[in-house]
Amino acid sequence: MTAGLAFLATMACSAALLAGFFGALHPAFDSFSHFRMHLSVLTALLALPLLATSYRLQAVAALLFAIASFVTTTQALPRLWPRPAVAKPADRIVYSLLQMNLRFDNPTPKKVLSLIGRTNPDVITLDEVSAMWATELGYIKSAYPYRILCPYPNGVFGVALLSRRPFAAGTDPQCDPRGAMATATVDFGGIGVDVAAIHLSWPWPREQYWQIGELAEPLSTLGETAIVAGDCNAVPWSAAVRRVASLGGLTVMPSAGPTWLHRKLPDFLRRFAGLPIDQVFSKGGVTILSSTRLEDTGSDHLPVLVEFTLRPDDKDPEDGHASGLASSGPVSGPRG
């Protein structure tokens, strides 16, 4: 590649990278934000050889911009070593939530059921719940008797919420009309928590932006204490995820790391070069303790296991922020 072509390629990548920071202006710009990590690396790699050419000043500017852009994504980078576990409150039970995009045509459903049995989460949020999965999930109905399945109009991309713990008395689980969000108030030892499974469509030019608008009402009516998880098809720093958080009065959990990669690409790349598009949001008395990506179960997404505690309504958060990630490694503590 000649210096001129390399310069044009660097400028094109820089422009795409810049566009992603203006996602709030138009969803087309936000589509670029999802690839910020990849565009940052590509821009830097293209700029480096230009340092030895007459385009060195432009190369320095592009390189600095790429580094600054990459820094904004470091919350979602794979963790090379676990952080020390944070001491758990002795007077609180540690609960767990398992978020999984099942993949509607997953060829190994028994791997999913096995993982659920081994992790034994309190609640499970599921995406791409097809008719096949409605049958498979019936096999664990005795372990998770409290459930709601919300079919999508095409019968493929529905959501579901399963719970070992009962739904709060006097409440009914709800599906949004298009089967993109399932909500139930779960009774965690006398504390009612609105738990929701959400599945957003692909970004612009697909319907993600309009779909979030359609979910404005169920998001805004979540209770004061809530936890929402799902495949957002959007990265945590995107305008789409910030909009979901704003509509629900939620805080997005620091990412567990990349969870999705196209199935035609090598699977080992998913944990390092994939997109962190499976998100968990919370508010109120929820304190997120940890988030961990689990092993492959036949989907193009990795499962995410989240552990959290609940603050009784009459107690204030110790640090003024009740819904923050306290640690990023597996935790242990009393289970209810």
C-alpha positions in Angstrom: 0.0 0.0 0.0 1.4 3.4 -1.0 1.7 6.2 1.6 -1.2 8.1 -0.1 -3.6 5.1 0.1 -2.5 4.4 3.7 -3.3 8.0 4.6 -6.7 7.8 3.0 -7.5 4.5 4.8 -6.3 6.0 8.1 -8.6 9.1 7.6 -11.5 6.9 6.7 -11.1 4.8 9.8 -10.7 7.9 11.9 -13.9 9.4 10.5 -15.8 6.2 11.3 -14.3 6.2 14.8 -15.3 9.8 15.3 -18.9 9.2 14.0 -19.4 6.7 16.8 -19.1 9.5 19.4 -22.2 11.2 18.0 -24.6 8.3 18.3 -27.1 10.4 20.3 -27.6 12.6 17.2 -28.6 9.8 14.9 -28.7 6.0 15.2 -26.6 5.7 12.0 -23.7 7.3 13.9 -24.3 4.9 16.8 -23.8 1.9 14.6 -20.1 2.9 14.3 -19.7 3.1 18.1 -20.2 -0.7 18.4 -16.9 -1.2 16.6 -14.9 1.4 18.5 -12.4 -1.1 19.9 -11.8 -2.6 16.4 -11.7 0.7 14.6 -9.2 2.1 17.2 -6.8 -0.8 16.7 -7.2 -0.6 12.9 -6.6 3.2 12.9 -3.5 2.8 15.0 -2.1 0.0 12.8 -2.7 2.1 9.7 -1.2 5.2 11.3 2.1 3.7 12.5 3.8 3.2 9.1 2.8 6.8 8.2 5.1 8.1 10.9 8.0 7.5 8.5 6.4 9.5 5.7 5.5 13.1 4.9 2.1 12.4 6.6 3.8 12.0 10.0 1.8 14.9 11.7 -1.5 13.5 10.5 -0.4 10.1 11.6 0.5 11.3 15.1 -3.0 12.9 15.4 -4.7 9.8 14.2 -2.6 7.6 16.6 -3.4 9.8 19.6 -7.1 9.8 18.7 -7.2 6.0 18.3 -5.5 5.6 21.7 -7.9 8.0 23.4 -10.9 6.2 21.8 -9.7 2.8 22.8 -9.3 4.0 26.4 -13.1 4.6 26.5 -13.7 0.9 25.9 -11.3 -0.6 28.4 -14.2 -1.5 30.8 -15.1 -4.2 28.3 -11.7 -5.6 27.7 -11.0 -9.3 28.6 -9.5 -9.5 32.1 -6.1 -11.2 32.1 -6.1 -11.9 35.8 -8.9 -11.9 38.4 -9.2 -9.1 40.8 -9.2 -9.9 44.5 -12.7 -10.8 45.8 -14.4 -8.1 47.8 -15.6 -9.1 51.3 -19.4 -9.7 51.3 -21.7 -8.2 53.8 -22.2 -10.9 56.5 -25.8 -10.0 56.9 -26.9 -10.3 53.3 -27.7 -13.2 51.0 -25.8 -13.4 47.7 -28.2 -14.1 44.8 -27.3 -14.9 41.2 -28.7 -14.2 37.7 -27.7 -16.1 34.6 -28.1 -14.2 31.3 -28.0 -16.3 28.1 -28.8 -15.8 24.4 -29.7 -19.4 23.7 -29.4 -19.2 19.9 -32.8 -20.2 18.3 -31.2 -23.1 16.5 -28.6 -24.2 19.1 -27.5 -27.7 18.2 -26.5 -28.6 21.8 -29.4 -27.6 24.1 -28.3 -30.2 26.7 -25.2 -28.1 27.3 -27.4 -25.2 28.3 -29.5 -27.3 30.7 -26.3 -28.7 32.2 -24.8 -25.3 32.8 -28.0 -24.2 34.5 -27.9 -27.2 36.7 -24.3 -26.6 37.7 -24.6 -22.9 38.3 -28.1 -23.1 39.9 -28.9 -19.4 39.5 -31.8 -17.8 41.3 -33.1 -16.2 38.2 -32.4 -16.7 34.5 -33.0 -14.3 31.6 -33.1 -15.8 28.2 -33.1 -14.5 24.6 -33.9 -16.2 21.2 -36.4 -18.5 22.8 -37.8 -20.4 19.9 -40.4 -23.1 19.9 -37.6 -25.7 20.3 -36.5 -23.9 23.5 -40.0 -23.8 24.9 -39.9 -27.6 24.8 -36.3 -27.9 26.2 -37.0 -25.5 29.1 -39.9 -27.7 30.1 -37.4 -30.3 31.3 -36.3 -28.0 34.2 -39.7 -26.8 35.1 -39.6 -28.5 38.5 -36.4 -26.6 39.3 -37.7 -23.3 37.9 -41.4 -23.4 38.3 -41.9 -19.6 38.2 -41.5 -18.5 34.6 -42.8 -16.4 31.7 -42.1 -17.0 28.0 -42.8 -14.2 25.6 -42.9 -15.3 22.0 -41.7 -13.0 19.2 -44.0 -12.6 16.2 -41.6 -14.7 14.0 -41.5 -17.5 16.6 -37.7 -17.3 16.9 -36.5 -14.3 18.9 -38.7 -14.5 22.0 -37.5 -13.9 25.6 -38.1 -15.7 28.8 -37.6 -15.3 32.5 -37.2 -18.3 34.8 -37.0 -18.2 38.6 -36.4 -20.6 41.5 -38.0 -18.0 43.7 -41.7 -17.2 43.6 -43.2 -14.2 41.9 -44.4 -11.6 44.5 -48.0 -12.2 45.7 -50.5 -10.0 43.9 -48.3 -9.4 40.8 -48.5 -10.9 37.3 -45.5 -11.3 34.9 -45.8 -9.3 31.8 -44.7 -9.5 28.1 -44.4 -6.5 25.9 -46.6 -6.8 22.8 -43.7 -7.9 20.5 -42.0 -10.3 22.8 -38.9 -8.3 23.3 -39.1 -7.9 27.1 -40.4 -10.1 29.9 -40.9 -8.6 33.4 -41.8 -10.2 36.7 -41.6 -9.1 40.3 -39.6 -11.8 42.1 -39.8 -12.3 45.8 -36.2 -12.5 47.2 -36.7 -13.4 50.8 -39.5 -10.8 51.3 -37.9 -8.1 49.0 -39.7 -7.6 45.7 -37.4 -7.0 42.8 -38.6 -6.3 39.2 -36.5 -8.6 37.0 -36.7 -8.2 33.2 -35.3 -10.1 30.2 -34.7 -7.9 27.2 -33.7 -8.6 23.6 -33.0 -5.7 21.2 -32.8 -5.9 17.5 -29.7 -5.1 15.4 -28.6 -1.4 15.2 -29.5 1.0 12.4 -30.4 0.5 9.6 -32.3 -2.3 11.4 -35.0 -1.5 14.0 -33.1 -1.1 17.3 -33.7 2.6 17.7 -37.5 2.4 17.1 -37.7 -0.8 19.3 -36.2 1.0 22.3 -38.9 3.7 21.8 -41.6 1.0 21.9 -40.1 -0.4 25.2 -40.1 3.1 26.8 -43.3 2.3 28.8 -42.3 -1.1 30.3 -38.9 0.3 31.1 -40.3 3.4 32.8 -42.7 1.5 34.9 -40.1 -0.8 36.5 -40.2 -0.7 40.3 -37.7 1.2 42.4 -35.5 -1.9 42.8 -34.9 -3.7 39.5 -32.4 -5.7 37.5 -32.6 -6.0 33.7 -30.5 -8.3 31.6 -30.3 -9.3 28.0 -28.8 -9.3 24.5 -28.9 -5.6 23.6 -27.0 -6.0 20.3 -25.3 -2.8 21.5 -22.1 -2.1 23.4 -22.1 -0.5 26.9 -20.8 2.8 25.7 -23.3 3.2 22.9 -26.1 5.7 22.8 -28.6 2.8 22.5 -27.5 1.3 25.9 -27.4 4.8 27.5 -31.0 5.3 26.2 -32.2 2.1 27.7 -30.6 3.0 31.0 -32.1 6.5 31.0 -35.7 5.2 30.2 -35.6 2.8 33.1 -33.7 5.0 35.5 -31.1 2.2 35.5 -27.3 1.9 35.7 -25.5 -0.3 33.3 -23.2 -2.8 34.9 -19.5 -2.6 33.9 -19.1 -5.2 31.1 -18.0 -8.8 31.7 -16.1 -8.6 28.4 -16.8 -9.6 24.8 -19.7 -12.1 24.5 -20.6 -12.3 20.8 -18.8 -13.1 17.6 -20.2 -14.2 14.2 -20.4 -18.0 14.1 -18.3 -18.2 10.9 -15.3 -16.8 12.7 -13.0 -18.9 15.0 -14.7 -19.4 18.3 -11.5 -18.8 20.3 -11.6 -15.2 19.1 -14.9 -14.4 20.8 -13.5 -13.8 24.3 -10.8 -11.4 22.9 -12.1 -9.8 19.7 -15.9 -10.2 20.1 -18.4 -7.5 20.9 -19.6 -7.0 24.5 -23.3 -6.8 23.7 -24.9 -8.8 26.6 -25.7 -6.1 29.2 -27.0 -6.1 32.8 -28.7 -3.0 34.3 -29.8 -2.4 37.8 -31.2 0.2 40.2 -32.5 0.8 43.7 -31.4 -1.8 46.3 -29.4 -4.0 43.9 -25.7 -4.1 44.5 -23.8 -6.0 41.8 -20.9 -8.0 43.2 -19.5 -9.8 40.2 -19.9 -10.7 36.6 -18.3 -13.7 34.9 -18.5 -15.1 31.4 -19.0 -18.8 31.3 -18.2 -21.5 28.8 -19.6 -21.9 25.4 -23.0 -23.7 25.2 -23.5 -23.9 21.5 -24.8 -20.3 21.0 -22.9 -17.5 19.3 -23.1 -15.7 22.7 -21.3 -16.5 25.9 -23.4 -16.8 29.1 -22.9 -14.2 31.8 -23.3 -15.1 35.5 -24.0 -12.1 37.8 -24.0 -12.2 41.6 -25.7 -9.5 43.6 -27.1 -8.6 47.0 -30.1 -6.6 47.9 -30.3 -3.7 50.3 -33.4 -3.6 52.6 -35.5 -0.5 51.8 -34.8 1.1 55.1 -31.0 1.2 54.6 -29.0 3.7 52.6 -26.2 2.6 50.2 -22.8 2.6 51.9 -21.0 4.4 49.1 -23.9 6.5 47.7 -24.2 4.3 44.7 -26.2 1.2 45.3 -25.8 -0.4 41.8 -22.1 -0.6 41.1 -19.8 -3.5 40.4 -18.0 -4.4 43.5 -15.6 -6.9 42.0 -15.1 -8.8 38.7 -14.2 -12.3 39.8 -16.3 -15.2 41.1 -17.6 -14.5 44.6 -18.8 -16.7 47.4 -21.3 -16.0 50.1 -24.4 -17.2 51.8 -27.1 -18.4 49.4 -30.8 -18.4 50.1 
